[in-house]
Amino acid sequence: MRKRCLYSGLLGCIFALMASGCIKSSEEQHNNRFTIKAVIDFSAAPWDDSAYELLIPLKKVYRAPNPFIRINIWGNPEFQQPETLNLSGENNSRETGRAIFQPILNDSLPEILTGSVYFVTLKQGVPVSGTFNLSTSDGKIFKGQFEATWGNEKPPYIR
Protein backbone atom coordinates (compact mmCIF):
# COMPACT_ATOMS: atom_id res chain seq x y z
CA MET A 1 0.00 0.00 0.00
CA ARG A 2 2.78 2.37 0.94
CA LYS A 3 4.65 1.64 -2.32
CA ARG A 4 1.46 2.29 -4.30
CA CYS A 5 1.06 5.71 -2.65
CA LEU A 6 4.70 6.48 -3.33
CA TYR A 7 4.36 5.48 -7.00
CA SER A 8 1.10 7.43 -7.33
CA GLY A 9 2.73 10.49 -5.79
CA LEU A 10 5.78 10.15 -8.02
CA LEU A 11 3.63 9.74 -11.13
CA GLY A 12 1.55 12.76 -10.07
CA CYS A 13 4.71 14.88 -9.69
CA ILE A 14 6.00 13.75 -13.08
CA PHE A 15 2.64 14.51 -14.69
CA ALA A 16 2.54 17.96 -13.03
CA LEU A 17 6.07 18.76 -14.24
CA MET A 18 5.22 17.65 -17.76
CA ALA A 19 1.99 19.65 -17.76
CA SER A 20 3.73 22.78 -16.51
CA GLY A 21 6.34 22.35 -19.27
CA CYS A 22 3.57 22.12 -21.87
CA ILE A 23 1.87 25.20 -20.47
CA LYS A 24 5.13 27.13 -20.52
CA SER A 25 5.76 26.10 -24.11
CA SER A 26 2.31 27.23 -25.20
CA GLU A 27 2.76 30.54 -23.33
CA GLU A 28 6.10 31.07 -25.07
CA GLN A 29 4.49 30.29 -28.42
CA HIS A 30 1.66 32.72 -27.63
CA ASN A 31 4.14 35.46 -26.67
CA ASN A 32 6.05 34.91 -29.91
CA ARG A 33 2.83 35.47 -31.87
CA PHE A 34 1.81 38.53 -29.85
CA THR A 35 2.29 41.71 -31.87
CA ILE A 36 3.54 44.73 -29.93
CA LYS A 37 2.01 48.04 -30.93
CA ALA A 38 4.89 50.45 -31.54
CA VAL A 39 5.44 53.96 -32.93
CA ILE A 40 7.83 55.06 -35.67
CA ASP A 41 8.85 58.71 -36.03
CA PHE A 42 11.00 60.76 -38.35
CA SER A 43 14.21 61.62 -36.52
CA ALA A 44 17.85 62.57 -37.10
CA ALA A 45 21.05 60.56 -37.03
CA PRO A 46 23.88 61.69 -34.70
CA TRP A 47 25.63 63.43 -37.62
CA ASP A 48 22.43 65.37 -38.58
CA ASP A 49 21.37 63.05 -41.36
CA SER A 50 17.80 61.81 -41.66
CA ALA A 51 16.63 58.80 -39.67
CA TYR A 52 13.66 56.92 -38.26
CA GLU A 53 13.13 56.18 -34.59
CA LEU A 54 11.15 53.07 -33.70
CA LEU A 55 9.86 52.94 -30.10
CA ILE A 56 8.79 49.50 -28.89
CA PRO A 57 7.17 49.36 -25.43
CA LEU A 58 7.87 46.31 -23.30
CA LYS A 59 6.01 44.66 -20.45
CA LYS A 60 6.45 46.54 -17.15
CA VAL A 61 8.39 44.75 -14.43
CA TYR A 62 9.60 45.71 -10.96
CA ARG A 63 12.97 47.11 -12.02
CA ALA A 64 11.68 48.54 -15.29
CA PRO A 65 8.46 50.53 -14.77
CA ASN A 66 8.45 52.09 -18.27
CA PRO A 67 10.70 49.87 -20.43
CA PHE A 68 11.25 50.57 -24.12
CA ILE A 69 13.49 49.48 -26.94
CA ARG A 70 14.54 52.38 -29.16
CA ILE A 71 15.73 51.46 -32.64
CA ASN A 72 17.25 54.17 -34.82
CA ILE A 73 17.36 53.50 -38.56
CA TRP A 74 19.65 55.92 -40.34
CA GLY A 75 19.08 57.37 -43.79
CA ASN A 76 15.27 57.00 -44.06
CA PRO A 77 15.37 53.86 -46.21
CA GLU A 78 12.24 52.31 -47.65
CA PHE A 79 12.02 48.54 -48.06
CA GLN A 80 9.58 47.26 -50.67
CA GLN A 81 10.78 43.72 -49.94
CA PRO A 82 11.55 42.16 -46.54
CA GLU A 83 14.90 43.36 -45.17
CA THR A 84 17.04 42.54 -42.13
CA LEU A 85 19.17 45.15 -40.36
CA ASN A 86 22.09 43.73 -38.38
CA LEU A 87 23.12 45.97 -35.49
CA SER A 88 26.60 45.51 -34.01
CA GLY A 89 26.38 48.27 -31.42
CA GLU A 90 29.43 50.07 -32.80
CA ASN A 91 27.48 53.33 -33.25
CA ASN A 92 29.28 54.75 -36.29
CA SER A 93 28.16 56.18 -39.62
CA ARG A 94 28.85 52.88 -41.45
CA GLU A 95 26.14 51.18 -39.39
CA THR A 96 22.54 51.11 -40.61
CA GLY A 97 21.32 52.11 -37.16
CA ARG A 98 21.45 51.27 -33.47
CA ALA A 99 19.25 49.82 -30.77
CA ILE A 100 19.11 50.56 -27.05
CA PHE A 101 17.06 49.40 -24.07
CA GLN A 102 15.87 51.81 -21.40
CA PRO A 103 14.08 50.58 -18.23
CA ILE A 104 12.55 54.06 -17.91
CA LEU A 105 12.09 55.76 -21.29
CA ASN A 106 14.10 59.01 -21.53
CA ASP A 107 14.93 58.85 -17.79
CA SER A 108 17.47 56.03 -17.43
CA LEU A 109 20.84 55.08 -18.85
CA PRO A 110 20.51 53.23 -22.14
CA GLU A 111 21.93 49.75 -22.63
CA ILE A 112 23.30 49.15 -26.12
CA LEU A 113 21.71 46.20 -27.90
CA THR A 114 23.13 44.03 -30.65
CA GLY A 115 21.32 41.67 -32.96
CA SER A 116 18.90 42.01 -35.83
CA VAL A 117 15.65 43.67 -36.81
CA TYR A 118 13.64 42.13 -39.62
CA PHE A 119 11.26 44.40 -41.50
CA VAL A 120 8.39 42.93 -43.49
CA THR A 121 7.69 46.46 -44.68
CA LEU A 122 9.23 49.88 -44.15
CA LYS A 123 7.53 52.57 -46.16
CA GLN A 124 6.59 56.10 -45.16
CA GLY A 125 2.93 56.56 -44.31
CA VAL A 126 2.22 52.80 -44.15
CA PRO A 127 2.25 50.72 -40.93
CA VAL A 128 5.70 49.21 -40.39
CA SER A 129 5.90 45.59 -39.29
CA GLY A 130 8.62 43.14 -38.41
CA THR A 131 10.45 41.24 -35.69
CA PHE A 132 13.44 41.89 -33.47
CA ASN A 133 16.03 39.65 -31.81
CA LEU A 134 18.33 41.80 -29.69
CA SER A 135 20.53 41.31 -26.63
CA THR A 136 22.56 43.27 -24.09
CA SER A 137 26.25 42.66 -23.40
CA ASP A 138 25.32 40.72 -20.24
CA GLY A 139 23.04 38.34 -22.16
CA LYS A 140 19.55 39.80 -21.60
CA ILE A 141 17.52 38.85 -24.68
CA PHE A 142 14.66 40.79 -26.25
CA LYS A 143 12.62 39.05 -28.95
CA GLY A 144 9.28 39.96 -30.40
CA GLN A 145 7.06 41.01 -33.23
CA PHE A 146 5.91 44.60 -33.77
CA GLU A 147 3.63 46.74 -35.85
CA ALA A 148 4.35 50.46 -35.78
CA THR A 149 2.22 53.39 -36.82
CA TRP A 150 3.68 56.72 -37.89
CA GLY A 151 3.70 59.23 -35.04
CA ASN A 152 4.89 62.47 -36.64
CA GLU A 153 5.24 64.27 -39.95
CA LYS A 154 8.40 64.35 -42.01
CA PRO A 155 10.33 67.51 -41.07
CA PRO A 156 10.66 70.16 -43.77
CA TYR A 157 13.91 70.24 -45.70
CA ILE A 158 15.86 73.36 -44.73
CA ARG A 159 19.01 74.33 -46.52
N, C-alpha and C positions, 0 to 999 in steps of 0.2 A: 504494500500500500504506500509506504513511504517513498519507494523508488518511483512508483507511478506518479505521485505528486511532484517529485523532483523532475521527472521527465516532462510532465505537463507544464511545469513552471519554466523549464528550459526551452521547450518548444514555444511557449507563449512569448518569452523574451526574444527568441529568434524571429518569430513572426512580427513582433512589434518593431524590432530593428529593421527588418526588411520593409515593412509598411512605411516607416518613417523615411527610409531611403527613397522609396517610390514617391512619396509626397514631396520630398525635397527636389527630386528630379523634375516632377511636373511643375513645381513652383519655379525652378530655374528656367524651364522651357517657357513658362508663361511670361516671366520677366524678360526673356530674350525676344519675345514677340510684342512686348509692350512698347508702344511708340511714345517717346517723350516729346511733348510740345515745346518747341524752342523758338527763338527769335533770331533773325539775321538782320544786321544793319549795315549800311555803308559806313566805312571808317577810313582810317589812314594808317599806312605802314610807318614804322619808326623813322624812316628817311623821307617822310612826307609824300609818299606815293599813295595811290588809291589802294583800298583794301575792303574786305568784308569782315565783320565780327559776328560770330555765331555764339550765342549764349544758350547753354543747355543746363536747365535746372536739374538738380539731383534730389534724391530723397533726403529729408532732414534727419539728422541723427544728433546724439548728445553733443559731440564735439564739433559738429558742423551744422549750426542752426539755419544757415542760408547758403548751402553749397551750390556752386556752379562750375561748369567747365566753360572756359572761354577759348574759342578757336579763332585765330586770325588767319585769313586767307589773303595773301598779298597779290595785288595786281588786278583785282576784279575780273577774274576769268569767268567764262561761261562754258559749261560742259553740256553739250547736246547728247553725248553718250556717257555711260557710267565712267567714273574716274576715281582713282585712289590717290590721296595725298599722303606721302610718308613724311613724318615729322621727327627729326632727329634731336630737336631741342637745342641746336647750335645757335639759333637766333641771329642769323646773318642774312644779307640780301640775296644770297644764292638759294636760300630755303624758299619753299612755296608758302610757308606760314609758320605758326607756332600754336601750341596749346598749353594752357595752364589750368590748374585746379585752385579754387579759393573756397575755404570752408565758410567764409562770410564774404559775399560778393562786394567788391570795392572797399572792404574794411579788414582785410587780412592779407598776410604775405602770400604771394602766389607760389605754387609748386609747379615747376616745369614738367610737362608731360611729353613722353615720346610714344610713337606708335603710328597708327594710320587712321585716316578718315576716308570712308568710301562714300561718294556722292552718286546717287541714282540720277539726280538732276541738280543742276546749279545754273539757274537762269534768272535774270532780274525780273521782278514782278510776278514770278511764279513760285508757289511753295517749293522749298528746298528739302529734299529727303535724302537719308543715307544712314550709315552706321559708323560707330567709332569703336576703336580698340586701343586704349591709351593706358600708360602706366607711369608711376612716379619712380624716382631713383631708388626708393626703398621697397619697391615691389607692389605698391597698392595699384590694383587694376580697375579700370573703368571701361565697361563695355555697354553698348546699347544701340538703340535705333531711334532716330529722331525725324521729326518733320518740323521745319521752321517756316514761319511766315515773316514777311518783310515788315520791319518796324519803323523805318524812316525813309525819307526821300533821298535820292542821289543829290549830293551837294553840287551847287553850281560851279562850273569851271571858271576859275579866276586866274588871269595871267598877269 
